[in-house]
């Protein structure tokens, strides 16, 4: 239950920051990061709440995928945080490439 509450609060913070200035790259990066953390939290909570084995499998896979996205989203946010040298498009795509390559395995 605590993870569900933290995921909801995290989603709220991310939404507030994002809508302060949706065009700002830093706000979009932070919003995406908090969204991945919230999805992970909801997946963990629902994993323990459901009883159907097909749903348990789905939420376990979503949990692993969201966990991989958290690392990539935080790295992207950290790269964006330095306003002097924002990453190029190729670097941004390379940050998310490992997560997307391993997604079919989940």
Beta strands, then each sheet from edge to edge (+ up, - down):
end
